[in-house]
Amino acid sequence: MSALQFPHQFTWENDHKMLPATKVKDRFLAEFGQAPAFIVRAPGRVNLIGEHTDYNDGFVFPMAIDRATWIALRPRGDKRVLAISIDMDDRREFPLDGLPRPAETRWIDYLIGVAWSLQERGYALCGWEGAISGDVPIGSGLSSSAALELAAARAFYCVSDFEWEAPALALACQAAENDWLGVNCGIMDQMISAAGIEERALLIDCRSLETTSAPLPDGMAVVILDTGTRRGLVDSAYNERRAQCEAAARHFGLTALRDIDLASFGRRAHELDELSRKRARHVISENERTLRARDAMNAGDAAALGKLMIESHISLRDDFEVSSAALDAIVACANAEEACYGARMTGAGFGGCAVALVRADAAQGFAERVAANYQAAAGVEPALYVTRASRGAETVYRAAGL
């Protein structure tokens, strides 16, 4: 049998990004004795700025990264899904009728949740079987969960009869995480995984889901700094922070904290208790920083963008209190480097990753020095890698005649 052919853009230089695609293709062939009918992918993401603003109807500025979840699959004749997780060394099967509620969250429950959410919204789903693998680090703050959800949605799209509309599918996957898995995440992760644009970051209005793309300033690279520490999002203080923000918005008679600017908040901040005041101040100031970041990117102003990223980290650390000793340490190591314009924690916090804006011509040396300095300071080996903006969820292989 001849090798499957993939689009040229998935043979990127100096990386391993074809490995998950090859892995799922080969495992599918070994399991089912023939080539898959489809191969789909959905990316993780890194958020450049705009943290904990999405569930406050605010603005975020992520980019889809060149790490993703991949599924090789074929349709089934019954309404069942058989999924093999290569990375978990596990295989699971479930019916599309009478979906089982999870007693505890397992990897398969993300697929079940997506199936439930799509069917709740009237999508007529068909069954499939396939092999899954990915290279988005789990628990790192790069949204491995959204990548899995959108890859599952794309798999259902391939074998079923519905249109791919990125905002609608993102909302369905968000609902799977909110209502099936019990994680009160905002829309950012699913939206950027569904709608990412190659070589562009995407400003997302989390109320309207309108998007505006912008390029990084010339000569800049994005470096992800994985602290090597992990947090469990379901068990974290994430839901508590969300409730605090919603309470502050109710106090001001607002739908969400997005609806008050920093000057107006300053005049009424004394009405809140100290903790609520700090939480609200972060969200309101972060929204303003995110819109200023859009202007900086459109102007090609790396210095201004980097300064906003530094301010964002300080706010997340001091007002929202979702940083950690490891995140603070790796951000300090990054900001000490001459080639770095700014670094900040990214994701929900409490561990995971930071992100840095770095001169592209110095990115490799920057990564090596920061890794060594952080390990010396924290006693933990990090993983640093230069990333690039990729496209959102897509079908990268379709067998002839389908």
Residue pairs with C-beta under 8 A, 6 or more apart in sequence:
1 35
4 25
4 35
4 36
4 39
4 397
5 397
6 18
6 21
6 39
6 396
6 397
7 396
9 198
10 17
10 18
10 21
10 396
11 18
12 66
12 388
15 66
16 135
17 66
17 67
17 68
17 135
19 135
20 41
20 68
20 69
20 70
20 133
20 134
20 135
21 39
21 41
21 70
21 396
23 70
23 86
23 131
23 133
24 36
24 39
24 70
24 71
24 72
24 86
24 130
24 131
24 132
24 133
25 35
25 36
25 39
25 72
25 397
27 72
27 84
27 86
27 131
27 133
28 35
28 36
28 72
28 73
28 74
28 130
28 131
29 35
29 36
31 84
31 131
32 74
32 129
34 74
35 399
36 72
36 73
36 74
36 130
36 131
36 397
36 399
37 73
37 74
37 75
37 158
37 398
37 399
37 402
38 71
38 72
38 73
38 74
38 155
38 158
38 159
38 395
38 397
38 398
38 399
38 402
39 70
39 71
39 72
39 73
39 395
39 396
39 397
40 70
40 71
40 73
40 151
40 154
40 155
40 158
40 393
40 394
40 395
40 396
41 68
41 69
41 70
41 71
41 151
41 154
41 393
41 394
41 396
42 68
42 69
42 146
42 147
42 148
42 149
42 150
42 151
42 153
42 154
42 193
42 194
42 392
42 393
42 394
43 64
43 65
43 66
43 67
43 68
43 136
43 147
43 192
43 193
43 196
43 390
43 391
43 392
43 393
44 64
44 65
44 67
44 68
44 69
44 136
44 142
44 143
44 144
44 146
44 147
44 193
45 62
45 63
45 64
45 65
45 142
45 143
45 146
45 188
45 189
45 192
45 193
45 196
46 62
46 63
46 65
46 142
46 222
46 224
46 346
46 353
46 355
46 387
47 60
47 61
47 62
47 188
47 346
47 347
47 355
48 61
48 62
48 63
48 201
48 222
48 293
48 305
48 309
48 346
48 355
48 357
49 60
49 61
49 286
49 289
49 290
49 293
49 305
49 308
49 309
49 312
49 344
50 58
50 59
50 60
50 61
50 62
50 188
50 286
50 287
50 289
50 290
50 293
50 312
51 60
51 286
51 312
51 316
51 320
51 322
51 344
51 345
51 346
51 347
51 349
52 241
52 245
52 282
52 283
52 286
52 316
52 320
52 322
52 348
53 59
53 60
53 186
53 206
53 258
53 283
53 286
53 287
53 290
54 60
54 185
54 186
54 187
54 188
54 204
54 206
55 184
55 185
55 186
55 187
55 206
55 242
55 245
56 186
56 206
56 245
56 249
56 256
56 257
56 258
56 283
56 287
57 206
57 207
57 255
57 256
57 257
57 258
57 259
58 206
58 207
58 256
58 257
58 258
58 283
58 286
58 287
58 290
59 203
59 204
59 205
59 206
59 258
59 287
59 290
59 291
60 186
60 188
60 203
60 204
60 206
60 290
61 201
61 202
61 203
61 204
61 214
61 290
61 293
61 294
62 188
62 189
62 192
62 201
62 202
62 204
63 192
63 196
63 200
63 201
63 202
63 222
63 389
64 192
64 193
64 196
64 197
64 202
64 389
64 390
64 391
64 392
65 136
65 142
65 224
65 387
65 388
65 389
65 390
66 387
66 388
66 389
66 390
67 134
67 135
67 136
67 137
67 142
67 147
67 387
68 134
68 135
68 136
68 147
68 151
68 390
69 132
69 133
69 134
69 136
69 144
69 147
69 148
69 150
69 151
70 132
70 133
70 134
70 151
71 83
71 130
71 131
71 132
71 151
71 152
71 154
71 155
72 130
72 131
73 128
73 129
73 130
73 131
73 155
73 158
73 159
74 128
74 129
74 130
74 159
75 126
75 127
75 128
75 158
75 159
76 82
76 126
76 127
76 128
76 129
76 159
77 127
78 127
79 95
79 96
79 97
79 125
79 126
79 127
80 93
80 94
80 95
80 96
80 127
81 93
81 94
81 96
81 111
81 115
81 127
81 128
81 129
82 91
82 92
82 93
82 128
82 129
82 130
83 91
83 92
83 93
83 108
83 111
83 129
83 130
83 131
83 132
84 90
84 91
84 130
84 131
84 132
85 91
85 92
85 107
85 108
85 132
85 133
86 131
86 132
86 133
87 132
87 133
87 134
88 107
90 107
90 108
92 106
92 108
94 100
94 108
94 111
94 112
94 115
96 115
96 119
96 125
96 127
99 112
99 115
99 116
100 112
102 109
102 112
102 180
102 181
105 181
105 234
107 148
109 180
109 181
110 145
110 148
110 149
110 152
110 176
110 177
110 181
111 148
111 152
112 180
113 149
113 176
113 177
113 180
113 181
114 149
114 152
114 153
114 156
114 172
114 173
114 176
115 125
115 152
115 156
116 176
116 180
117 172
117 173
117 175
117 176
117 179
117 180
118 125
118 153
118 156
118 172
119 125
120 175
121 168
121 172
123 156
123 160
123 162
123 172
124 160
124 161
124 162
125 156
125 160
126 156
126 159
126 160
126 161
127 159
128 155
128 156
128 158
128 159
130 155
132 148
132 151
134 144
134 147
134 148
134 151
136 142
136 143
136 144
136 147
137 144
137 226
137 353
137 383
138 144
138 230
139 230
139 231
139 232
139 233
139 351
139 352
140 226
140 230
140 347
140 352
140 353
141 345
141 346
141 347
141 348
141 349
141 351
141 352
141 353
142 224
142 346
142 347
142 352
142 353
143 189
143 192
143 193
143 347
145 177
145 183
145 189
145 233
146 173
146 177
146 189
146 190
146 192
146 193
147 193
149 173
149 176
149 177
149 190
149 193
150 169
150 170
150 173
150 190
150 193
150 194
150 392
150 393
151 393
153 169
153 172
153 173
153 194
153 393
154 164
154 393
154 394
154 395
157 164
157 169
157 395
158 395
158 398
166 191
166 194
166 195
166 392
166 393
167 191
167 194
167 195
167 209
169 190
169 194
169 393
170 187
170 190
170 191
170 193
170 194
170 195
170 209
171 187
171 190
171 209
173 190
173 193
173 194
174 185
174 186
174 187
174 189
174 190
177 183
177 185
177 190
178 184
178 185
181 234
182 234
183 233
183 234
183 238
183 239
184 238
184 239
184 242
185 233
185 238
186 206
187 204
187 206
187 209
188 204
188 206
191 204
191 206
191 209
191 211
192 202
192 204
192 392
193 392
193 393
194 392
194 393
195 202
195 211
195 392
196 202
196 389
196 390
196 391
196 392
197 213
197 389
197 391
197 392
198 389
198 390
198 391
199 215
199 388
199 389
200 213
200 214
200 215
200 389
201 213
201 214
201 215
201 216
201 297
201 389
202 211
202 212
202 213
203 211
203 212
203 213
203 214
203 290
203 294
204 210
204 211
205 211
206 258
207 256
207 258
212 294
214 294
214 297
214 298
215 297
216 222
216 297
216 357
216 389
217 296
217 297
217 300
217 301
217 302
217 305
218 300
219 302
219 359
219 360
219 361
220 302
220 341
220 357
220 358
220 359
220 360
221 357
221 358
221 359
221 360
221 363
221 386
222 355
222 356
222 357
222 358
222 386
222 387
222 388
222 389
223 334
223 355
223 356
223 358
223 363
223 366
223 367
223 384
223 385
223 386
223 387
224 346
224 353
224 354
224 355
224 384
224 385
224 386
224 387
225 330
225 331
225 334
225 343
225 353
225 354
225 355
225 356
225 370
225 374
225 382
225 384
226 352
226 353
226 382
226 383
226 384
226 385
227 324
227 326
227 327
227 329
227 330
227 351
227 352
227 353
227 354
227 374
227 378
227 380
227 382
228 326
228 380
228 381
228 382
228 383
229 324
229 326
229 327
229 351
229 352
229 380
230 351
230 352
231 324
231 348
231 349
231 350
231 351
231 352
233 348
236 348
236 349
236 350
237 322
237 350
238 348
241 279
241 320
241 322
244 275
244 276
244 279
245 256
245 257
245 279
245 280
245 283
246 256
247 276
248 257
248 272
248 276
248 277
248 279
248 280
249 255
249 256
249 257
249 259
249 280
251 271
251 272
251 276
252 260
252 268
254 260
257 280
257 283
257 284
257 287
258 283
258 287
260 284
261 284
261 288
262 284
262 285
262 288
265 280
265 281
265 284
269 277
269 280
269 281
270 277
272 280
278 318
278 319
278 320
278 321
279 319
279 320
281 315
281 319
282 315
282 316
282 319
282 320
283 320
285 311
285 315
285 319
286 312
286 315
286 316
289 308
289 311
289 312
289 315
292 304
292 308
293 305
293 308
293 309
295 304
296 302
296 304
296 305
296 308
297 305
302 341
302 357
303 341
305 341
305 342
305 357
306 340
306 341
306 342
306 357
307 341
307 342
308 342
309 341
309 342
309 343
309 344
309 355
309 357
310 335
310 342
310 343
310 344
312 344
313 323
313 331
313 343
313 344
313 345
313 354
316 322
316 323
316 344
316 345
316 349
317 323
317 328
317 345
320 349
322 345
322 348
322 349
322 350
323 345
323 349
323 350
324 349
324 350
324 351
325 378
326 351
326 378
326 380
327 345
327 349
327 351
327 352
327 354
329 374
329 377
329 378
330 343
330 354
330 370
330 374
330 378
330 382
331 343
331 344
331 345
331 354
333 370
333 373
333 374
333 377
334 340
334 343
334 354
334 356
334 358
334 366
334 370
335 342
335 343
336 373
337 358
337 366
337 369
337 370
338 362
339 358
339 359
339 362
339 363
339 365
339 366
340 356
340 357
340 358
340 366
341 357
341 358
341 359
342 356
342 357
343 354
343 355
343 356
343 357
344 354
344 355
345 352
345 353
345 354
345 355
346 352
346 353
346 354
346 355
347 353
356 366
356 370
358 366
359 366
363 386
364 386
367 384
367 385
367 386
370 382
370 384
371 381
371 382
371 383
371 384
374 380
374 382
375 381
375 382
